[in-house]
Amino acid sequence: MNLEELRIDLSSVDRKLIELIAERHRIVSAIGTSKRATGRATRDYEREKDVLDLARSQAESLNIDPRLAEEIVTALIRSSLTSQERDRVVAEGKGDGRHVLVIGGAGKMGGWFVDFFDSQGFATVIADTAVEPGPGQFKEWRQAGVDYDVIVVATPLAVSGEILAELAKLKPAGLIFDIGSLKTPLQSGLEALLNAGCQVASLHPMYGPDTELLSGRHLIFVDVGCAEATTKAKELFAATMVEELDMGLEDHDRLIAYVLGLSHALNIAFFTALAESGEDAPKLAKLSSTTFDAQLLVAAAVAQDNPRLYFEIQHLNKFGLDPLDALCESMMRIRDLVAAGDQAGFVDLMRKGREYLATRR
């Protein structure tokens, strides 16, 4: 066979693969319907392990790299879970025509919540300075009113604090929650709502606006003093596979200072050092190493994100300077060990880090 004939055969195989994937999705949809009817959980880790083990075993018997087979089947499992979770959210939707107002609904995470509520059958209204006024859309949240079953505040942190405080004066009857990355700047507004007798909770999605599958993702629920509101907020996500984390106000911001503040600062420092090094970026990228490539990938994602949000996360957290000080001290300690030729000290530093990281699971 010549090259053109081989390519025709390859295209035929590719079409069959796509057809098989489509057939797999049809079966997965039927499985999801069966699970909902029998009350079974969407995700079955034991079954996933069996599927992956079978894929690896079959790949080895056919002289195919088992890692390739695992990657393909893992992608298919993830796609299946996404479809099943989406179908379950729609089927078990809590909306029933109830009304929700998303203040900041034209933003990235605000938009995610708009889509999420739409999928559950809520009548969703957006209030955002970026939208054109029209049916279900307001530039000014006050014009939208506060007579809603749920009000979500998804605006920048400084603005969210002001909105929460003003909502407390209006005393909405429905559930109110913010989705702020920090709670320190929102605390007075949250307390004002609580004191006004409102049903108020505070959420922090530990995932981005491009997230489709919530399995393996974390959603933090901060009880600000109204357990009923926190329970109602959790009920909105009952059909998903999101992992719920309960946290207090103080714990939240202290831990977030490390989880977000430290990791953001580390990556900003990394790409700042590169940008100011005078070295050519394409030349460095061509050299390529496993560690450098992985770090560059994360740093590039951070560089493309919202710098104003990142500054708020650093500046508005009352615990924010501690991780930055620790990072500076760690970098100076490494520099001093290298400058002094202290191999034992350097090895000890890495040993302690390895021992600490080994406890994370």
N, C-alpha and C positions, 0 to 999 in steps of 0.2 A: 504493500500500500504506500502511495506517495503521501507527502505532508498534508496536502489538502484533504485527502480522504481520511487521514487520521484525525484531522481537526473536525471533520464532519461527524465522525464516530464519537469524538470527545463531546461535542455539542449535544449529541443525542443522549449520552450518559448524563450530562448536566441537566437536561430537561427531565429525565427520569428521576434524578435526585430531587428536583423541585416538586415534581408530582408526588413523590413519596413523602416529602415534608408536608405538602398540602393534605395528604391522606392522614398523616400523623396528627396534624392539627384538628382534623375532623374527629378523630378518635379521642383526642385530648378533650375536646369540647363536650363530647358525650360522657367522658369520665367525670368532668367537672359537674355536669348536670346530675349524674348519679350521686356524687359526693354530697351535693347540696340537699338532694332528696333524702339521703340517709343520715344527714347530720355529721358527716365525716369532715375532718380538717382538709384544707386545700393541699397542704404540703405533707408528704410522707417521706421522711428522711431514709427510712429503711428501704423503701421501694427505690428511691433515687440511687442508693448505694448498689442495690442489685442491678439496676440498669447500667450503671457505670462499670461495675465489675464485669458484666456480660460484654460490654463494648470493648473493654481492654482485652478480655480473653479472646474474643473473636478476632480482634485486630492482630494479636500475636499469632493466632493460627493461620491468618492470611498473610503473614509477613509484612504487616503494616505497623508503623510506629504507634504503640498504644496511647502515647501522649496526644497524638493527633486525633485518634478516635475519642479520647476523653474530652478534648476541647470541643469537638463537634457536638457530641451528645450533651455536654454541659450547656452549650448554647441553646440546644433544642429544649432541654429541660427548663432553662430560664425563660425561654419564649413561651413554653406551655404554661408555666406558673403565672406569667404575666397575663396571659389570656384568661386563665381560670380565675385569677384574683379580680380582674376587671369585670368578668361576667358575674362573679359573686357579689361585687359591690353594687352592680346594677340590679341584680335579682333581689338582694336584701336591702336595697336602698332605704335610708331612713327619712327621705325627703317628703314623699307623699304630698307634694305641692307646697310644703312649708317654705317660708321666705327667709333668705339669708342675704345679708349685706356684707360685701367684702370691700373694706376701705383700703385702697391701694391695690385693687384687683387687676390693674393693668401692668403691675410690676411682675417680675419673674416668679417669685414665690406666691404672690397674690394671685397670679394667673393660674398657678398650679391648684390652689384652693378653689378657684372658680370652676375649673374643669372637674375637680373632685366632687364638688357639691352638685354640679350639673348632672354628673353620672349617677348620682343618688336620687335624682328626682326633685331636687330643691328648685324653687323659683329664685334664681340668683340675680342680684342687683350689684353693679359695680359703681363705686365712687372713687374717682381718681382724676387728678388734674390733667392726665395725659389723654383722656378719652373725650370724644365729641359728645355733647349732650344728646340724648335720644332715649328710646324705650329701654328701660333697665340700665341706663348709664347716666351718671351725674359727675360733673366736674368737682362739685363741692359736696362733701359728705353730709353736711347739715341739711342740704336741699333734699337729700334722699330720705330724711326722717330717721326715726329709731324704732319704728314699729315692726320688728323682725323677730323671728324665732331664734336666729343666730346672727351675731355681729362679729366679724373677724377684722382685727386691726393688723394690717400687713404693710405698714408704712415704715420709713426709716426710724431708727430708735428715738431720736430726739423728738420727732413729730408724733410718734406713737404715744409717748408720755403725755403730751399735751392733749391728744385726742381722748385718751383714757380718762384724764381728769375732767374733761368737758362732758364726756358721756356720763360720768358720775352725777353731774348736775341735772342731766336729763332723765336719769333713772330708767333705762330701758328695761322691759320685762323679760326679754329673752336672754339666752346664753351669750356671754361676751368673752372672747379670748383674744390675746395677742399671739404673735408667732416670733417674737423678738429673740435675737441671738444672745442678748443680755437682759437681765431683769433689774439690775441696779437702777438704770435710768427710768424704769417703768414703775418702780416700787410705790412711789407716792400716788400715781394714778390708779394702780391696782388696789391700793389700800382705800383710796377714796371711793371706788366702786363698791368695795366690800362694806365699807361703813354706810354707804347709801342703800344697802340691802339688795344689791344687784347679784345676779348669778355670774360670777366672774372666775375664770381660770386663766392659766398661762401655759402656752405650749412652745416648744422649740423643736422644729423638724431638723433632724441631723442628716438631712439629705438635700440635694439640689433640685432645681425646678425641672430638670430633664428626667427625673426619676419616674419610671413607669411601674416597676415591681417593688413593692414595699417589704417583701420578705427579706430578712437580713438587715433591714434599715431600722434605725432607732428614732423614736418620737418621745421626747421628754415632756412629761406632764408635771407642772409645778402647781401644787395645791397652795393657793394664796389665802386659804381660810374658809373656802366654801367647798366642802367635799362633794356636795350635790352637783355643783357646776363641773368639777373635775370628772365625776362619773359620767355626766351627760356628754362631755367632750370625748371621753373614751368610747362611748357608744357609737359615735360618728365613724369610728375606725374599726368597729367590731368585725366587719366583713373582710377586712384586709388582714395581711399577715405581718403587719408592722410590729416590731418589738417595743413594748411600752416600758418606759423607765420613769419611776416616780422620784422626784427630787425636791428638796427645799430651796427656797430663794437663795440663801447664803451659799449652800453647797453648789448650786448651779453655777453661779458666776465665778466662784473660786476654781472649780474644775474646768470650766470653759476657758479660763485664762490660760490653761495649759493645752487643752484639746484644740482650741482654735487660735488663741493669741500666740502661743509659742510656735505652733506649726506654721502659721502665717508669717511670723517674724523671721523664722529660720529660712523660709523660701524667699522672702523679700531680700534678706541679707545675701542669700546665694546668688540671685540674679543681679543684685546691685553690685556685688563683688565682680561678677563676670562682666557686667556692662561697663564698669569703671576700670577694668584691668588693661584695656587697650588691645586685648587679644581679639582676633576675628572670630565671630560666632560660628560661621559655617566651618571654619577650620577646626574649631574645638569639637563641633558636632561630628565631623568626619572621623576624628580620632576614636570616638566611641568606646565606652567601657560599660559594663553592666550597671555599676553604681551611678556613674555620671549620667547615663541615659535615663535611668529611673528617676533620679533627682531632677534632671532637666525637664522631664515630662510633667512632674508635679509642679515645678516652679513655673513652667509655661502656662499651666492652667490657672495658677494663682495670679500671674501677671495679667491675665485676660479678665479677671473678675473685677467686681466693683470696688475701686480704691476707697471711696467714701465710706462704704460699709465696713471695709477692713480697718479704716482709721477709727470708726466708731467703736468697733469691737476692742481695739487697743486702748483708746482714750477714755471711753465711758465706763470701763470696768474698774471698780475700785481695787480689784485684786490684780489689775493688768500689769503693773510694773514688776512684781515679784518674778514672774517667768522671764521677763526681759533681762532683769538683773542676773538671774541664774544663767541665762544664755551667754551674756557678756563674760561672766566669771568663768564659765566652762571654756569658752573660746580662748580666753587669756591663759587659762591653765594649760590647755593643749599647746598654745604657742610657747609658753615657758618651758614645757617638757621637751618640745622639739628643739628649741634654741639651746637648751642645756645638754642635749644629747642623752636625756634621761630615759633610756629604753624601759627600765624596770617600772618607772612611774607611768609611762605610756601604756605598757602592757596591763598594769594594775587597773588603770582607768577603764580600759576595754573589758577587763574581766568583770569589774563591778557592774558595768553596763549590761553585759551579757547575763549576769545573774539576775539583775533587776528585770530585764525584758523576759526572762524565762518564766517569771511569775505572772505574766499578763493573762495567761489562759487559766 
